[in-house]
Amino acid sequence: MLTAYVASDFWAAWFLSPGFGGAAAGLGALIALIGVLISLRNQRAVAQADRDARDQIAAEDRKAAVLSEQRDDWWSRAQWALNLVLTGDDAQVQGGYGFLRVLAESDLADVHQAALIASITDTDLDKYNITMENGAVTITHQKPGTP
């Protein structure tokens, strides 16, 4: 004998049936899957931001290393020019002063290094005129009163 289910009895039977348990388990798994996917997306974004920050720091470190190397090269050239100034030969002294003037005006030289060059040479670096034509550098001593 078959009995008809009344609507309220149907839902009560459904909530107690294995079908409802399976549907609830499937819905819970779907919600967990969505949570995992959202978490993965957020972790990927954080990891990418970390990689970008590391790359930026590495690029800044490379720039600092290149600048440090350029400043070391600048100082080697300054020592070479100072040695020219100390040789006593007039042409080499003029060349050394001219080279020191160019070095003192370089972006790699800070105020202290320019002052150091001026104090070591004990001279006004502006008294030499440096010109360049067709790749040849000419260094001449400026006459007093010449701008």
PLY file of the C-alpha trace (Angstrom):
ply
format ascii 1.0
element vertex 147
property float x
property float y
property float z
element edge 146
property int vertex1
property int vertex2
end_header
0.00 0.00 0.00
1.36 3.31 -1.08
0.78 6.35 0.92
0.91 9.86 -0.43
3.29 12.25 1.19
2.01 15.47 2.49
4.28 18.47 1.71
5.42 18.89 5.29
6.15 15.19 5.54
8.12 15.32 2.26
10.53 17.95 3.55
10.93 16.23 6.87
11.73 12.98 5.07
14.11 14.78 2.65
16.11 16.40 5.46
16.52 13.00 7.07
17.37 11.17 3.84
20.83 10.22 2.54
20.13 12.38 -0.55
20.04 15.52 1.56
23.25 14.48 3.35
24.98 14.00 -0.02
23.72 17.36 -1.33
24.86 19.11 1.85
28.29 17.46 1.61
28.57 18.51 -2.06
27.57 22.10 -1.20
30.15 22.18 1.62
32.85 20.88 -0.73
31.91 23.55 -3.32
32.15 26.31 -0.70
35.55 24.93 0.43
36.74 24.82 -3.19
35.72 28.44 -3.72
37.60 29.42 -0.55
40.73 27.58 -1.71
40.58 29.25 -5.15
40.24 32.70 -3.58
43.12 31.94 -1.23
45.32 30.77 -4.12
44.55 33.92 -6.11
45.46 36.11 -3.12
48.67 34.15 -2.47
49.63 34.49 -6.14
49.10 38.27 -5.97
51.20 38.53 -2.79
53.96 36.36 -4.30
54.01 38.51 -7.46
54.23 41.68 -5.35
57.14 40.12 -3.41
58.94 39.20 -6.65
58.41 42.72 -8.01
59.77 44.25 -4.80
62.80 41.92 -4.87
63.44 42.76 -8.53
63.21 46.49 -7.78
65.63 46.16 -4.86
67.99 44.10 -7.02
67.85 46.75 -9.77
68.58 49.48 -7.22
71.48 47.40 -5.86
72.85 46.99 -9.39
72.56 50.75 -9.97
74.33 51.42 -6.66
77.08 48.96 -7.58
77.55 50.59 -10.99
77.63 54.05 -9.39
80.17 52.84 -6.84
82.33 51.40 -9.61
82.06 54.65 -11.56
83.10 56.64 -8.49
86.07 54.31 -7.98
87.05 54.89 -11.61
86.58 58.64 -11.08
88.95 58.57 -8.13
91.53 56.57 -10.13
91.41 59.22 -12.86
91.68 61.97 -10.24
94.79 60.31 -8.78
96.27 60.04 -12.27
95.61 63.74 -12.93
97.02 64.72 -9.54
100.17 62.78 -10.38
100.41 64.76 -13.63
100.12 68.00 -11.65
102.96 66.92 -9.38
105.34 65.92 -12.20
106.68 69.44 -12.74
106.56 69.35 -16.56
104.51 72.40 -17.60
102.52 70.65 -20.35
101.65 67.75 -18.07
100.80 70.11 -15.23
98.42 72.06 -17.48
96.91 68.84 -18.74
96.53 67.57 -15.20
94.81 70.77 -14.09
92.48 70.66 -17.06
91.63 67.07 -16.38
91.03 67.82 -12.71
88.70 70.66 -13.69
86.67 68.30 -15.84
86.61 65.72 -13.04
85.54 68.33 -10.48
82.58 69.27 -12.70
81.55 65.64 -13.17
78.27 64.37 -11.73
80.29 61.72 -9.94
82.19 64.33 -7.93
80.38 65.71 -4.94
81.13 69.06 -3.33
83.70 67.55 -0.97
85.67 65.90 -3.73
85.76 69.12 -5.78
86.96 70.98 -2.69
89.56 68.27 -2.11
90.88 68.66 -5.64
91.04 72.44 -5.23
92.86 72.18 -1.90
95.35 69.57 -3.10
96.22 71.51 -6.22
96.03 74.82 -4.32
94.94 76.50 -7.49
91.88 77.84 -9.17
90.84 75.26 -11.72
88.96 77.91 -13.70
92.20 79.53 -14.86
92.57 76.89 -17.57
90.51 76.97 -20.74
89.57 73.58 -22.19
88.27 73.36 -25.76
87.49 70.40 -27.94
87.46 70.50 -31.74
87.25 67.48 -34.03
88.02 65.18 -31.12
91.20 67.05 -30.12
91.32 68.56 -26.64
93.21 71.84 -26.23
94.10 73.09 -22.76
95.34 76.66 -22.49
96.12 78.95 -19.61
93.60 81.82 -19.45
95.06 85.29 -19.30
94.15 87.43 -16.27
90.89 89.28 -16.84
89.67 86.77 -19.44
86.26 85.35 -18.53
0 1
1 2
2 3
3 4
4 5
5 6
6 7
7 8
8 9
9 10
10 11
11 12
12 13
13 14
14 15
15 16
16 17
17 18
18 19
19 20
20 21
21 22
22 23
23 24
24 25
25 26
26 27
27 28
28 29
29 30
30 31
31 32
32 33
33 34
34 35
35 36
36 37
37 38
38 39
39 40
40 41
41 42
42 43
43 44
44 45
45 46
46 47
47 48
48 49
49 50
50 51
51 52
52 53
53 54
54 55
55 56
56 57
57 58
58 59
59 60
60 61
61 62
62 63
63 64
64 65
65 66
66 67
67 68
68 69
69 70
70 71
71 72
72 73
73 74
74 75
75 76
76 77
77 78
78 79
79 80
80 81
81 82
82 83
83 84
84 85
85 86
86 87
87 88
88 89
89 90
90 91
91 92
92 93
93 94
94 95
95 96
96 97
97 98
98 99
99 100
100 101
101 102
102 103
103 104
104 105
105 106
106 107
107 108
108 109
109 110
110 111
111 112
112 113
113 114
114 115
115 116
116 117
117 118
118 119
119 120
120 121
121 122
122 123
123 124
124 125
125 126
126 127
127 128
128 129
129 130
130 131
131 132
132 133
133 134
134 135
135 136
136 137
137 138
138 139
139 140
140 141
141 142
142 143
143 144
144 145
145 146
